[in-house]
């Protein structure tokens, strides 16, 4: 079995409260092995014999919806994929770890979609953006809390869902996957 990280969107934010122990129990009940969480924001590590494809991502999202009533999605990645996402970020190591994020996407957006995001964001804030492999790299520069570059804004332009993790959290997740 391979080891994966599932990065769940919208967990323990906006009223979607979920105890990580309950999530671990629900996943174990459905055949996921060696399940553990990292930080209480929907980062789940597990072993599974499936490849990290759309079907596995959907399986986890459906589990969370069925057991907890939370409409979410899961970006499932291997340790190598997380390391590659961090390595391809033009902002990691330059901006503050808590402000530099990788926004993991459910699929690869087109260049036209990315260009639309850039154009629509122009003049809205100081954030820096760069495309990635099934990811969007963002340096929030002044912080996420007051940014107009929100998840829904990004999703509408890119035509897919995503969930962001800052560099500090990604390093923790990668370390736990080691």
N, C-alpha and C positions, 0 to 999 in steps of 0.2 A: 504494500500500500504506500502511496505517496502522501507527503505532508503538504498541506495547503493553508492559506489564510483566506478567510472570507471577510471582506470589508463590507459591512451592512450599512445601508444608507438610512438616515433619519432615525437612529436609535438613541434614546435618552436625550433627545432634543425635541422641542416643540410639542411636549406632552406625550411623546411616545416612550413611556417608561417601561423598561424591561430589565429584570434582574438577570445578571449574567449566569448565575447558578441555575436559574430556570431554563435559560437558553441551552446551556450545556446539557442538562438532563433531557430536554426535548430532542436534541441532536443525537445523543447517545441512544435514546429509545428508537431512533430511526436508522441505526446502523453506522453512524459516524463514530470513529474510534479516536481515542486519546484527545478528546475535546478539551480545550482550555481557552480562556479569554485573556486578552491583553487590554488593560484600561477598560473602563465601563462604558465604552461608546460603540459597541458592535464590532469589535475585532475578535474573530474566532479562529483559532488554530485547530486543525483536525487532520486525521488520516482517512483516506478513502481510496477505493480502487478505481474510481472513475477518473477520466481526464478532466481538467478544469474547463469544461465546455459550458455552453449556454444552458444545457439541460441540468447540469449540477448547480449552476447559479440559480436557475428557476426552482429547483427542488428545495434549496435553502430558503428562498423567498416565500415559497408556498408554505413551508413548515412554520415560519414566523407568522404568516397571515392566519393560518389555521389554528395554531395553538395560542397566539397572543393578540390576534386582531390588528396587527400592525402591518400596513401596506408598505413593503420595503423591497429592496432588491439586494443582490449580493454580487460584488466584484470578487471573484475567486482568482487568486494568483499564487504561484509557486514562490519559493524564496528567491530563485533566480530572476523571476519576473519583477519582484519588488526591488531587488538590487539594481536591475537594469533600469527601472523607472526612476530610481533615485539618481543613478549615474547619468541618465540622459537629461536631467533637470539642469537648465542653464543657470538656475538661481541657487541651487543647493551649494552651501559653502561660501556663498557671497552675501546672501541676505540672512536675517535672523531665522534660526531653525523653527521658531514658533510661528513665523509669518510665511515661510516658504512651504507651499503645499503641492502635493500631487493629487490631482482630481482624477480618480480612476473611473473610466467610462465603460459602459456595457458593450460598446463597439467602437470601431475606429470611425470618426467623422471624416467627411470629405474636406478637401482644401477649401472649397467654396463655403462650407459651413463654418470652418474656423475663421476664414476671412470675414464672414458676416458677424461673428462674435467680436472680432477685433474692431470692426467698423462701428458696430452698435455700442461698444464700450468706450470708444474714444470720447474724451472729455468728461467721463463720469467719475474718474478717480485715478489715483496714482499707481494702481496695480500694473504689474508686468505679466504678460502672458506668452506662452510658447507651446506649440503642439508637441505631443509625444505619441508613443505607441499605446493606443487605447487609453490615453491619458492626456490631461491638460496640465501644464506646469504653470503655477501662479506664485508670484511674490506679492503678498498683500501689503508690503512696504509699511503701512501705518496701522496694520491690524485688520482682523476679519470682522470684528464686531460692528463697525460703522461702514463697512464696504457696501457699495451698490452692486458689486459683482457677486450675486447670490446664486445658489444652486438652481432655482427656477429660471433665472435669467440665462444662465449657461445652458441648461437643458433645452430651452426653447430655441436657442440659436444652433446648437449642435445636433438636435434631434435625437438625443439619447440621455439616459440617466447617468448620474455619476455620484461619487462620494469622495470627499477630500480627506487626506491625512497630512498633518504637517511632518516635517523632516524628523523632529524629535520622536513622534509616535512611530513613524516608519522604521527608524533605527531600532526602537524597542521590539517591534514586531519581527523584524529580520533577526535580531539577536535571539528571540525566543524560538524562532524556526530553526536555528542552528543546532 
